[in-house]
Amino acid sequence: MSIIKSKTLNPKRSASKLLKEMPDDCTYEDIQYHLYVLQKIEKGLTDAMAGKTYSTDQMKLKLKRWIRK
């Protein structure tokens, strides 16, 4: 699915485009899952554009701490 091409898609347009691309035999659960994933991807892209990211070294440190717990 090629839903995320523009940074300016609003939620209604994104959902509408998603529904058009889903197969006719999809379930409500399929739709909910894809909307959830789409929302998370859009949030990640927004965070990345705002500079809210970690370097590889920072992530390696975080992972080491998480694994120790």
KELUM-741236 format. One record per residue (C-alpha): x, y, z; residue number from 0. Coordinates in steps of 0.02 Angstrom, whole numbers, plus 32768, in hexadecimal, padded with zeros to 4 digits. Layout:
<sites>
<site east="X" north="Y" up="Z" resi="NUM"/>
...
</sites>
This chain:
<sites>
<site east="8000" north="8000" up="8000" resi="0"/>
<site east="8040" north="80AA" up="7FD2" resi="1"/>
<site east="7FDF" north="8116" up="804B" resi="2"/>
<site east="806C" north="817B" up="8097" resi="3"/>
<site east="80AF" north="81E2" up="8007" resi="4"/>
<site east="8081" north="8290" up="8043" resi="5"/>
<site east="80AC" north="82DD" up="80EA" resi="6"/>
<site east="800A" north="8340" up="80E6" resi="7"/>
<site east="7F86" north="82B7" up="80DA" resi="8"/>
<site east="7F01" north="82D4" up="815B" resi="9"/>
<site east="7EB8" north="8240" up="81BD" resi="10"/>
<site east="7E15" north="823D" up="815C" resi="11"/>
<site east="7E6F" north="8237" up="80B4" resi="12"/>
<site east="7EE9" north="81B5" up="80F4" resi="13"/>
<site east="7E5B" north="8146" up="8133" resi="14"/>
<site east="7DF9" north="815C" up="8091" resi="15"/>
<site east="7E91" north="812E" up="8028" resi="16"/>
<site east="7EB3" north="8098" up="8098" resi="17"/>
<site east="7E00" north="8059" up="8085" resi="18"/>
<site east="7E09" north="806A" up="7FC8" resi="19"/>
<site east="7EA8" north="8002" up="7FC4" resi="20"/>
<site east="7E6B" north="7F79" up="803A" resi="21"/>
<site east="7E24" north="7EDA" up="7FEB" resi="22"/>
<site east="7D67" north="7EC9" up="7FE7" resi="23"/>
<site east="7D6B" north="7E33" up="805D" resi="24"/>
<site east="7DCC" north="7E8B" up="80E8" resi="25"/>
<site east="7D8B" north="7E86" up="819A" resi="26"/>
<site east="7D6F" north="7F11" up="8217" resi="27"/>
<site east="7E09" north="7ECF" up="8272" resi="28"/>
<site east="7E70" north="7EE0" up="81D1" resi="29"/>
<site east="7E37" north="7F94" up="81BF" resi="30"/>
<site east="7E5A" north="7FBD" up="8275" resi="31"/>
<site east="7F06" north="7F6F" up="826C" resi="32"/>
<site east="7F36" north="7FCD" up="81CE" resi="33"/>
<site east="7EF5" north="8072" up="8214" resi="34"/>
<site east="7F5A" north="8054" up="82B3" resi="35"/>
<site east="7FF9" north="8030" up="824E" resi="36"/>
<site east="7FDA" north="80C7" up="81DF" resi="37"/>
<site east="7FC6" north="8137" up="8277" resi="38"/>
<site east="8068" north="80F6" up="82C5" resi="39"/>
<site east="80C8" north="810E" up="8223" resi="40"/>
<site east="8087" north="81BF" up="820E" resi="41"/>
<site east="80B7" north="81E7" up="82C2" resi="42"/>
<site east="8165" north="81A0" up="82A6" resi="43"/>
<site east="817C" north="8208" up="8209" resi="44"/>
<site east="8140" north="82A4" up="8263" resi="45"/>
<site east="81B8" north="8282" up="82F3" resi="46"/>
<site east="8247" north="8264" up="8279" resi="47"/>
<site east="8225" north="8308" up="821E" resi="48"/>
<site east="8224" north="8361" up="82C7" resi="49"/>
<site east="82CE" north="8316" up="82F2" resi="50"/>
<site east="8289" north="82A4" up="8379" resi="51"/>
<site east="82FC" north="8214" up="834D" resi="52"/>
<site east="838A" north="81B0" up="839B" resi="53"/>
<site east="8434" north="818D" up="834F" resi="54"/>
<site east="846B" north="80DA" up="8339" resi="55"/>
<site east="84E0" north="80E9" up="83CE" resi="56"/>
<site east="8456" north="8131" up="843C" resi="57"/>
<site east="83E4" north="80A0" up="840D" resi="58"/>
<site east="846A" north="801F" up="842F" resi="59"/>
<site east="847D" north="8068" up="84DE" resi="60"/>
<site east="83C1" north="8065" up="84FA" resi="61"/>
<site east="83B5" north="7FB1" up="84BF" resi="62"/>
<site east="8441" north="7F7A" up="8533" resi="63"/>
<site east="83E4" north="7FC8" up="85C5" resi="64"/>
<site east="833F" north="7F77" up="8592" resi="65"/>
<site east="838F" north="7ECB" up="857E" resi="66"/>
<site east="83DF" north="7ED2" up="862B" resi="67"/>
<site east="8338" north="7EEE" up="8681" resi="68"/>
</sites>
